Amino acid sequence: MYYVNREQISVRLAVIPQLAEAMDKLVSSWDGGLLQGLAQERALHLAVETVTDVGSYLIDGFIMRDASSYEDIIEIIAGEQVFPEALKPDLMELVRLRRPLVQDYYEWQRSELHPLTVKLPACLIAFKEAVLSYLQKELDV
C-alpha cells in the first residue's frame, strides 16, 4: 500500500485556479509596467513550485524513481502517465524557468509578457484535473 500525502497535494492543487486567474488577468491588461512584471514573475515562480511540489509528492508516495532535477520530476510523472503527453512541453518549459526566476532574477525581462503566461492557465488547470484523476484511479478514492 502506498502512502500518498493527499492533503499536501490538495493544498497545492488548490492554488492552481488562483494562479490561472492571475495569469489571465495579467495577459488581458498587460502594460509592461513594473508591478505587472513583478506579478508575472511571482505567478510563474509559484506555478513552477506548485507543479514540482505536486510531482515530488507523487514520486514519493507512489515510490517512483528518484528525480535528479526539476525537469526529471516532469519526465518521471509524464512517464507514469500522470498527465496527458500534450502538457509535457509546456510543463518542461515552465520548470526550466526556475533558475532564471530564482537565481538570475536580475536579468529577467520584467517589461515583457512571457509567452508561457498566456498558455499556462489552461495547462495548469488541465494538470490539476489530470493529477486528481490519476489519484482517483490509483488509490480508488
C-alpha positions as CSV (number, residue, x, y, z in Angstrom):
1,M,0.0,0.0,0.0
2,Y,1.2,3.5,-0.8
3,Y,1.3,6.5,1.5
4,V,0.4,9.4,-0.7
5,N,0.2,12.7,1.1
6,R,-3.1,13.7,-0.5
7,E,-3.6,16.6,2.0
8,Q,-0.4,18.3,0.8
9,I,-1.1,17.6,-2.8
10,S,-4.6,19.0,-2.4
11,V,-3.5,22.3,-0.8
12,R,-1.0,22.8,-3.6
13,L,-3.5,22.0,-6.3
14,A,-6.0,24.4,-4.7
15,V,-3.6,27.3,-5.6
16,I,-3.8,26.5,-9.3
17,P,-7.1,28.2,-10.1
18,Q,-5.8,31.4,-8.4
19,L,-2.6,31.3,-10.5
20,A,-4.6,30.7,-13.7
21,E,-6.9,33.6,-12.9
22,A,-3.9,35.9,-12.1
23,M,-2.2,35.0,-15.3
24,D,-5.4,35.5,-17.3
25,K,-5.8,39.0,-15.8
26,L,-2.1,39.8,-16.5
27,V,-2.5,38.8,-20.1
28,S,-5.7,40.8,-20.6
29,S,-4.3,44.0,-19.0
30,W,-0.6,43.8,-19.8
31,D,1.1,47.2,-20.0
32,G,4.7,46.2,-19.4
33,G,4.8,48.1,-16.1
34,L,6.9,47.2,-13.1
35,L,4.1,45.9,-10.9
36,Q,2.7,43.7,-13.6
37,G,6.2,42.4,-14.4
38,L,6.8,41.5,-10.8
39,A,3.3,39.9,-10.5
40,Q,4.0,37.8,-13.6
41,E,7.4,36.8,-12.2
42,R,5.8,35.7,-8.9
43,A,2.9,33.9,-10.7
44,L,5.3,31.9,-12.9
45,H,7.5,31.1,-9.9
46,L,4.5,29.8,-7.9
47,A,3.5,27.8,-10.9
48,V,6.9,26.1,-11.0
49,E,6.9,25.4,-7.3
50,T,3.3,24.1,-7.3
51,V,3.9,21.7,-10.2
52,T,7.2,20.4,-8.9
53,D,5.9,20.1,-5.3
54,V,2.9,18.0,-6.6
55,G,5.2,15.9,-8.7
56,S,7.6,15.3,-5.8
57,Y,4.7,14.2,-3.6
58,L,3.5,11.8,-6.3
59,I,7.0,10.4,-6.8
60,D,7.5,9.9,-3.1
61,G,4.0,8.5,-2.5
62,F,3.9,6.1,-5.4
63,I,7.6,5.1,-4.9
64,M,8.6,6.2,-8.4
65,R,12.3,6.5,-9.3
66,D,14.1,9.4,-7.6
67,A,14.2,12.7,-9.5
68,S,17.6,14.3,-10.1
69,S,16.3,17.7,-11.3
70,Y,13.1,19.7,-11.8
71,E,13.0,18.6,-15.4
72,D,13.3,15.0,-14.2
73,I,10.2,15.4,-11.9
74,I,8.2,16.2,-15.1
75,E,9.8,13.3,-17.0
76,I,9.0,10.8,-14.2
77,I,5.4,11.8,-13.7
78,A,4.9,12.0,-17.5
79,G,6.3,8.5,-17.8
80,E,3.9,7.3,-15.2
81,Q,1.1,8.9,-17.3
82,V,0.0,11.3,-14.5
83,F,-0.9,13.8,-17.1
84,P,-1.5,13.8,-20.9
85,E,1.6,13.9,-23.1
86,A,0.3,17.1,-24.7
87,L,1.0,19.0,-21.4
88,K,4.6,17.9,-21.2
89,P,6.3,20.6,-23.4
90,D,4.7,23.5,-21.5
91,L,5.4,21.9,-18.1
92,M,9.0,21.3,-19.1
93,E,9.3,24.9,-20.3
94,L,7.8,26.0,-17.0
95,V,10.2,24.2,-14.8
96,R,13.1,25.4,-16.8
97,L,12.2,28.9,-15.8
98,R,13.0,28.2,-12.1
99,R,16.7,29.1,-12.4
100,P,16.0,32.4,-14.3
101,L,13.3,33.3,-11.8
102,V,15.1,32.4,-8.6
103,Q,18.8,32.7,-9.3
104,D,19.1,35.0,-12.3
105,Y,16.2,37.3,-11.4
106,Y,18.3,40.4,-12.0
107,E,18.3,39.5,-15.7
108,W,14.6,38.8,-16.0
109,Q,12.8,41.0,-18.6
110,R,10.0,42.3,-16.4
111,S,8.6,44.6,-19.1
112,E,7.9,41.6,-21.5
113,L,4.9,39.4,-21.3
114,H,6.4,35.9,-21.2
115,P,4.7,33.5,-23.7
116,L,4.1,30.9,-21.0
117,T,1.9,33.4,-19.1
118,V,-0.5,33.2,-22.0
119,K,-0.5,29.4,-22.3
120,L,-0.2,28.3,-18.6
121,P,-3.7,29.0,-17.3
122,A,-5.2,26.2,-19.4
123,C,-2.2,24.0,-18.9
124,L,-2.3,24.3,-15.1
125,I,-6.0,23.6,-14.9
126,A,-5.5,20.5,-17.1
127,F,-2.6,19.4,-14.9
128,K,-4.7,19.7,-11.8
129,E,-7.6,17.7,-13.3
130,A,-5.1,15.1,-14.5
131,V,-3.5,14.7,-11.1
132,L,-6.9,14.3,-9.4
133,S,-7.9,11.7,-12.0
134,Y,-4.6,9.9,-11.5
135,L,-5.1,9.8,-7.7
136,Q,-8.6,8.6,-8.0
137,K,-7.6,5.8,-10.5
138,E,-4.5,4.7,-8.5
139,L,-6.0,5.0,-5.0
140,D,-9.6,4.2,-5.9
141,V,-10.8,7.1,-3.7
